[in-house]
Each structure stands twice: as C-alpha cells, then as structure tokens.
Amino acid sequence: MRAAVYKGEQVLQVEELPDPTPSAGQVVMRVKYSAICGTDVHAFMYDLAQPGAVMGHEYTGTIVDVGPGVTRWQVGDRVVGGGGHPPPGGGSATRSHPRFNYRTMGFQQNTRPRGYAEYVLLDEWEPTPVPDDVTDEQAALCEPCAVTVHAARLSDIKLGDPVLVLGAGPIGLLCMQTARAAGATTVIVSEPAPGRAEAARRLGADAVLNPGDSDFEARVVELTGGAGPQVVFECAAAPSTLEQGLDLCARGGQVVMIAIAWEPTPVVPPNWMAREVRMQSSFGTLPEDWRIALELMRTGRVSVEHMLSATNFVRLESIQGAFEALCQPTTELQMVVEL
C-alpha cells in the first residue's frame, strides 16, 4: 500500500508499505479521505512526529477485511477511523488507555500507520459507523467536529446564551455550529481573513467581526446586550486571543480553550479575575462525541458545505507540498487528502 511516511526534519515521503492483515478482533479499512489536522501540521512544523510514523487521524473509508471473531463489522461497511466503543477495560480506564486519545495517534514511535495510508489496521472496537445520509466528504470531518462537540459539552452553555468564537478556521467554523446546537442563540465570530469570515457568514453566524477593527470590543459588548458573551470558544491560538477572550467574557462566564498555542501566551489576570471568569481546557474526544457529530451532520445542524470545495482536496503524492503550505499563514478552510 502507499503511505506518507514521516522521515523527520519536515519531510513526508510516499512509500510502499506492506498491506495490513487483520488478526483476531481486528479489521482493515480502505481509506478514502483523510483530512489534514492542525495537530499534524504542528507535529510536522516542530518535528514532533517520530521518523517512520504515518500520521492522520481524521479519516473515513470502508471495511475491506475482518479478522477471526469479528462480529460488529462486515466487508463494505462505511466507517470513520475512531470514536468507537471504549477500549477493553471500560470505565475510568478509557481516558488513560494508551491508544484512546485519537488526536495524538501517529505521534508515538512504532504506532500503526494511520490515515495518510491506503489501508489502516484497526481493533474491532475502534471504528464508528457512518450513517447512510452522511457523505464520505462530510465523514472526513467527523473527528474535528467531535472535538468541538466535546468542547461544547464541557462548556456551561445554557439555552439562549450569547457565544463568541475566536477564529474561523475549520475548528471555529464547526464550533460555531455545535455551540448553536447546544443552545446558543447569538453566535458571534471573530475572524480577520475575508474568505474565512465569509464562510462563517454562510454557515449562519449572527455576526462576523474583524478583531483588527477599532470598535471590535464595543461591537461584541453591544451584540451581547451589554454584558459580553457568556461563553467564549478560543479556536485561534494566536498570541493575543486567549487574553482577548478573557477580557470580553461576561462576569461569571467561561472561556473554553480548544486551539493549541505552541508559544508563550501572556495573560494579565486582574480584569478577568475580578469578574470571576473561568477557564476550561478541552482536548480530544470521547466516543459519544463522534456519534453526536455524525448525527449533527446527518440532521443538517452541522454543515461542511462552505468548508470544502474541489480545491481543498489533494492527492497523497502532493502531501508534502500541502503540509509546507499549511505551515505558512493561510486562509484555507480545510485540506483533505484523497486516497
């Protein structure tokens, strides 16, 4: 099979690897689409991935082989490559299971090849079925959507709350929709890039503001009835956005950190401490988040229509160039590898 193997020092090389063969309790999935996550880009940019790793954790495809004893799956089943039932052990063991955190799959040494490969070997419990009414293209974004579902479920959103989403990249565009599904009635998005701002408008944001405008903070306060947003989702991880969210949040409100900052992020506490603003970090997913994400897509409450176009898809042989481009400031909404 073809796979994009990380060679170290920001080099991805497409190589031929042996096709996987399932053992007892395992399945083989033929990957159709594998979205490029910012986490993978950071692993590439900062040389965090182990040489020899095949990254990719946002992928969808079809079961093509099942091992002895597998009863959950049949050849031809459409699945996403994660979010399955909790691994053996259950209960509190699920969060500490070494392969449970889907967002870091592919970073560890000697891990199995993942989504940037034609075939993926999975334990029977790992995949999640894709509903008939969800397309393969939509399903490729199940994992990032599940990340925002997880954040929304960790948040304190109540029906009618005003929400601010900082950043309209892929996570921000999905987050504004899952926040509305969770009960937010006013969703404001902060985004300076015109293309991303337009996508936020088309996907239903009540207001899209440029954080560089001189009246930005005043407009946020005005649009939230003078109190500020009750919940702020930090989806940008720019040096200034965490403090900006803390300063704008309503008294007693909450800032949920989803994006990962890879540099020191200064904050000045007095303003937000005095208003008793709370910070909540959100990382990764739980199995139920994937199933909720797919259901939101199936029912149309989350759309990726304005996030994906023909120009967003690249062939596996072009993955090196795609990663290099994504290491620079970009207005791309989402890049997806087509296998």
VODREN-87327 format. One record per residue (C-alpha): residue in three letters; x, y, z. Coordinates in nm, 3 decimals. Each point is the difference from the previous one (the first is absolute). Example, Ala and Ser with C-alpha at 12.3 -4.5 7.8 and 13.67 -1.06 7.14 Angstrom:
# VODREN-87327
   res        c1        c2        c3
   ALA     1.230    -0.450     0.780
   SER     0.137     0.344    -0.066
***
This chain:
# VODREN-87327
   res        c1        c2        c3
   MET     0.000     0.000     0.000
   ARG     0.102     0.363    -0.047
   ALA     0.056     0.205     0.315
   ALA     0.146     0.341     0.085
   VAL     0.283    -0.083     0.240
   TYR     0.147     0.273     0.218
   LYS     0.377    -0.004    -0.046
   GLY     0.087     0.276     0.247
   GLU     0.103     0.363    -0.054
   GLN    -0.325     0.095    -0.173
   VAL     0.009    -0.269    -0.267
   LEU    -0.292    -0.223    -0.096
   GLN     0.080    -0.269    -0.255
   VAL    -0.252    -0.222    -0.175
   GLU     0.121    -0.359     0.023
   GLU    -0.128    -0.351    -0.059
   LEU    -0.073    -0.182     0.327
   PRO    -0.138    -0.351     0.050
   ASP    -0.378    -0.030    -0.012
   PRO    -0.133    -0.071     0.351
   THR    -0.151    -0.337     0.087
   PRO    -0.255    -0.013     0.283
   SER     0.053    -0.227     0.297
   ALA    -0.278    -0.114     0.233
   GLY    -0.218     0.295     0.100
   GLN     0.138     0.232    -0.268
   VAL    -0.124     0.154    -0.326
   VAL     0.165     0.163    -0.301
   MET    -0.139     0.326    -0.130
   ARG     0.057     0.140    -0.350
   VAL     0.046     0.374     0.049
   LYS    -0.182     0.230    -0.242
   TYR     0.057     0.342     0.156
   SER     0.232     0.118     0.276
   ALA    -0.028     0.362     0.110
   ILE     0.315     0.186     0.103
   CYS    -0.025     0.112     0.361
   GLY     0.186     0.295     0.150
   THR     0.143    -0.241     0.257
   ASP     0.170    -0.196    -0.280
   VAL     0.126     0.325    -0.152
   HIS     0.152     0.096     0.337
   ALA     0.161    -0.343     0.030
   PHE     0.151     0.056    -0.346
   MET     0.094     0.364     0.060
   TYR     0.168    -0.057     0.336
   ASP     0.140    -0.345    -0.091
   LEU    -0.199    -0.169     0.278
   ALA    -0.103    -0.309    -0.195
   GLN     0.222    -0.304     0.025
   PRO     0.188    -0.091    -0.320
   GLY    -0.181    -0.292    -0.158
   ALA    -0.343     0.108     0.125
   VAL    -0.299     0.012    -0.233
   MET    -0.220     0.274     0.142
   GLY    -0.362     0.090    -0.067
   HIS    -0.293    -0.034     0.239
   GLU    -0.291     0.160    -0.192
   TYR    -0.084    -0.270    -0.251
   THR    -0.288    -0.195    -0.144
   GLY    -0.033    -0.301    -0.227
   THR    -0.134    -0.354    -0.030
   ILE     0.065    -0.327     0.179
   VAL     0.173    -0.236    -0.248
   ASP     0.109    -0.290     0.224
   VAL    -0.092    -0.137     0.343
   GLY     0.199    -0.227     0.229
   PRO    -0.117    -0.311     0.184
   GLY    -0.269     0.059     0.260
   VAL    -0.109     0.343    -0.131
   THR    -0.378     0.034     0.022
   ARG    -0.058     0.377    -0.004
   TRP     0.114     0.060    -0.357
   GLN    -0.044    -0.140    -0.348
   VAL     0.194     0.069    -0.318
   GLY    -0.151     0.310    -0.162
   ASP    -0.096     0.182     0.322
   ARG     0.070     0.374    -0.015
   VAL     0.185     0.125     0.308
   VAL     0.211     0.277     0.144
   GLY     0.330    -0.105     0.151
   GLY    -0.063     0.072     0.364
   GLY    -0.260     0.083     0.261
   GLY    -0.100    -0.361     0.053
   HIS    -0.108    -0.168     0.318
   PRO     0.229     0.052     0.300
   PRO     0.295    -0.236    -0.015
   PRO     0.012    -0.314     0.212
   GLY     0.000     0.095     0.367
   GLY    -0.272     0.264    -0.023
   GLY    -0.081     0.247     0.276
   SER     0.280     0.232     0.108
   ALA     0.248    -0.206    -0.202
   THR    -0.130     0.157    -0.321
   ARG     0.173     0.334     0.057
   SER     0.334    -0.158     0.086
   HIS     0.002    -0.268    -0.268
   PRO     0.321     0.057    -0.202
   ARG    -0.189     0.003    -0.331
   PHE    -0.316     0.172     0.114
   ASN     0.103     0.357    -0.079
   TYR    -0.072     0.014    -0.371
   ARG     0.152     0.345    -0.049
   THR     0.353    -0.124     0.073
   MET    -0.013    -0.321    -0.203
   GLY     0.298    -0.019    -0.232
   PHE     0.234     0.198     0.225
   GLN     0.128    -0.291     0.206
   GLN     0.286    -0.213    -0.119
   ASN    -0.093    -0.337    -0.154
   THR    -0.367     0.088    -0.023
   ARG    -0.205    -0.157    -0.279
   PRO    -0.037     0.197    -0.323
   ARG    -0.301     0.229     0.011
   GLY    -0.198     0.216    -0.239
   TYR     0.268     0.105    -0.249
   ALA     0.011    -0.356    -0.130
   GLU    -0.218    -0.201    -0.235
   TYR    -0.084    -0.260     0.267
   VAL    -0.027     0.023     0.378
   LEU    -0.005    -0.286     0.250
   LEU    -0.245     0.059     0.285
   ASP    -0.115    -0.191     0.304
   GLU    -0.365    -0.098    -0.028
   TRP    -0.108     0.254     0.263
   GLU     0.166     0.300    -0.167
   PRO    -0.209     0.101    -0.306
   THR    -0.335     0.174     0.001
   PRO    -0.268    -0.069    -0.264
   VAL    -0.088     0.279    -0.242
   PRO    -0.376     0.056    -0.045
   ASP    -0.137    -0.043    -0.353
   ASP    -0.098     0.369    -0.016
   VAL     0.356     0.120     0.073
   THR     0.231     0.021    -0.301
   ASP     0.361    -0.115     0.000
   GLU     0.114     0.362    -0.030
   GLN    -0.202     0.097     0.306
   ALA     0.120    -0.302     0.194
   ALA     0.363     0.104    -0.058
   LEU    -0.070     0.292     0.233
   CYS    -0.166    -0.211     0.270
   GLU     0.305     0.010     0.229
   PRO     0.044     0.381     0.004
   CYS    -0.376     0.037     0.039
   ALA     0.018    -0.243     0.295
   VAL     0.272     0.220     0.152
   THR    -0.241     0.295    -0.001
   VAL    -0.283    -0.219     0.130
   HIS     0.227    -0.097     0.288
   ALA     0.075     0.367     0.070
   ALA    -0.367     0.096    -0.011
   ARG    -0.088    -0.280     0.241
   LEU     0.275     0.114     0.238
   SER    -0.126     0.356    -0.014
   ASP    -0.272     0.156     0.210
   ILE    -0.217     0.107    -0.295
   LYS    -0.365     0.044     0.092
   LEU    -0.293     0.053    -0.232
   GLY     0.007     0.360    -0.121
   ASP     0.362     0.078     0.089
   PRO     0.202     0.232    -0.225
   VAL     0.325    -0.158    -0.117
   LEU     0.318     0.137    -0.156
   VAL     0.220    -0.222    -0.218
   LEU     0.355     0.128    -0.050
   GLY     0.130    -0.119    -0.337
   ALA    -0.183    -0.137    -0.305
   GLY     0.235    -0.274    -0.108
   PRO    -0.140    -0.353    -0.027
   ILE    -0.042    -0.039     0.378
   GLY    -0.157     0.344     0.040
   LEU    -0.248    -0.056    -0.283
   LEU    -0.105    -0.332     0.150
   CYS    -0.005     0.142     0.353
   MET    -0.239     0.282    -0.088
   GLN    -0.245    -0.263    -0.124
   THR     0.033    -0.242     0.291
   ALA    -0.035     0.291     0.243
   ARG    -0.329     0.094    -0.163
   ALA    -0.113    -0.362     0.014
   ALA     0.084     0.005     0.373
   GLY    -0.234     0.296     0.060
   ALA     0.182     0.321    -0.093
   THR    -0.237     0.243    -0.172
   THR     0.247     0.277    -0.081
   VAL     0.326    -0.120    -0.156
   ILE     0.266     0.260    -0.077
   VAL     0.316    -0.094    -0.190
   SER     0.329     0.188     0.002
   GLU     0.207    -0.047    -0.316
   PRO     0.228     0.236    -0.196
   ALA     0.042    -0.211    -0.318
   PRO    -0.272     0.095    -0.254
   GLY    -0.049    -0.353    -0.140
   ARG    -0.042    -0.157     0.341
   ALA    -0.222     0.285     0.116
   GLU    -0.227    -0.054    -0.301
   ALA    -0.019    -0.373     0.074
   ALA    -0.111     0.082     0.355
   ARG    -0.275     0.224    -0.135
   ARG    -0.121    -0.267    -0.240
   LEU    -0.002    -0.259     0.277
   GLY    -0.233     0.213     0.209
   ALA     0.200     0.224     0.234
   ASP    -0.215     0.284     0.134
   ALA     0.292     0.240    -0.033
   VAL     0.354    -0.031    -0.133
   LEU     0.242     0.264     0.126
   ASN     0.357     0.089    -0.090
   PRO     0.207     0.001     0.322
   GLY     0.223     0.266    -0.154
   ASP    -0.282     0.256    -0.016
   SER     0.020     0.281     0.254
   ASP    -0.358    -0.060     0.118
   PHE     0.033    -0.380     0.024
   GLU    -0.039    -0.030     0.378
   ALA    -0.282     0.257     0.010
   ARG    -0.188    -0.192    -0.271
   VAL     0.034    -0.329     0.192
   VAL    -0.141     0.166     0.312
   GLU    -0.281     0.161    -0.199
   LEU    -0.098    -0.324    -0.172
   THR    -0.021    -0.182     0.335
   GLY    -0.230     0.253     0.165
   GLY     0.276     0.180     0.185
   ALA     0.115    -0.295     0.211
   GLY     0.245    -0.174    -0.231
   PRO    -0.017    -0.361    -0.121
   GLN    -0.082    -0.259     0.262
   VAL     0.232    -0.253    -0.162
   VAL     0.304     0.070    -0.217
   PHE     0.153    -0.280    -0.208
   GLU     0.367     0.065    -0.073
   CYS     0.060    -0.164    -0.338
   ALA     0.284     0.217    -0.131
   ALA     0.299    -0.046     0.235
   ALA     0.149     0.329    -0.111
   PRO     0.220     0.169     0.263
   SER    -0.270     0.250     0.093
   THR    -0.323    -0.197    -0.029
   LEU    -0.009    -0.170     0.340
   GLU     0.031     0.328     0.186
   GLN    -0.246     0.159    -0.241
   GLY    -0.256    -0.268     0.080
   LEU     0.054     0.037     0.374
   ASP    -0.043     0.377    -0.020
   LEU    -0.317    -0.019    -0.211
   CYS    -0.175    -0.277     0.194
   ALA    -0.302     0.087     0.214
   ARG     0.030     0.007     0.378
   GLY    -0.012    -0.358     0.124
   GLY     0.040    -0.124    -0.357
   GLN     0.235    -0.257    -0.143
   VAL     0.281    -0.018    -0.255
   VAL     0.045    -0.342    -0.159
   MET     0.342    -0.060    -0.155
   ILE    -0.011    -0.231    -0.302
   ALA     0.288     0.117    -0.219
   ILE     0.351    -0.088     0.113
   ALA     0.247     0.285     0.040
   TRP     0.358    -0.103    -0.076
   GLU     0.162     0.311     0.143
   PRO    -0.021     0.193     0.327
   THR    -0.341     0.162     0.035
   PRO     0.000     0.291     0.246
   VAL    -0.308     0.093     0.199
   VAL    -0.052     0.281     0.252
   PRO    -0.229    -0.136     0.274
   PRO    -0.161     0.300     0.180
   ASN    -0.272     0.077    -0.254
   TRP    -0.136    -0.352    -0.034
   MET     0.071    -0.111     0.358
   ALA    -0.208     0.287     0.130
   ARG    -0.291    -0.120    -0.213
   GLU     0.048    -0.362     0.109
   VAL     0.043    -0.126    -0.356
   ARG     0.084    -0.369    -0.016
   MET     0.236    -0.178    -0.240
   GLN    -0.073    -0.349    -0.129
   SER     0.242    -0.195    -0.216
   SER    -0.135    -0.250    -0.253
   PHE     0.213    -0.265    -0.169
   GLY    -0.092    -0.293    -0.216
   THR    -0.325    -0.192     0.009
   LEU    -0.202    -0.275     0.160
   PRO    -0.182    -0.270    -0.200
   GLU    -0.340     0.164     0.040
   ASP     0.133     0.324    -0.151
   TRP     0.059    -0.174    -0.335
   ARG    -0.349    -0.146    -0.010
   ILE    -0.153     0.338     0.088
   ALA     0.211     0.168    -0.271
   LEU    -0.124    -0.241    -0.265
   GLU    -0.360     0.048     0.114
   LEU     0.038     0.379    -0.021
   MET     0.129    -0.042    -0.355
   ARG    -0.278    -0.243    -0.089
   THR    -0.271     0.238     0.119
   GLY     0.156     0.306    -0.163
   ARG     0.074     0.184     0.323
   VAL     0.369    -0.008    -0.090
   SER     0.095     0.070    -0.360
   VAL     0.339    -0.018    -0.172
   GLU    -0.141     0.130    -0.328
   HIS     0.194     0.327     0.009
   MET     0.317    -0.158     0.141
   LEU     0.078    -0.238    -0.286
   SER     0.033     0.052    -0.373
   ALA     0.191    -0.181    -0.274
   THR     0.309     0.210     0.073
   ASN     0.011    -0.129     0.360
   PHE     0.080    -0.357    -0.109
   VAL     0.354    -0.117    -0.076
   ARG     0.138    -0.336    -0.109
   LEU     0.229    -0.193     0.234
   GLU     0.297     0.071    -0.228
   SER    -0.048     0.374     0.066
   ILE    -0.006    -0.025     0.379
   GLN     0.348     0.150     0.053
   GLY    -0.097     0.318    -0.183
   ALA    -0.332     0.019     0.186
   PHE     0.173    -0.020     0.337
   GLU     0.259     0.260    -0.100
   ALA    -0.278     0.236    -0.108
   LEU    -0.191    -0.051     0.325
   CYS     0.312     0.089     0.203
   GLN    -0.038     0.355    -0.132
   PRO    -0.281     0.242     0.087
   THR    -0.291    -0.120    -0.208
   THR    -0.360     0.077    -0.079
   GLU    -0.078    -0.360    -0.094
   LEU    -0.307    -0.135     0.177
   GLN     0.096    -0.369    -0.010
   MET     0.236    -0.225    -0.195
   VAL    -0.093    -0.363    -0.061
   VAL     0.220    -0.278    -0.139
   GLU    -0.182    -0.218    -0.253
   LEU     0.129    -0.356    -0.025
***
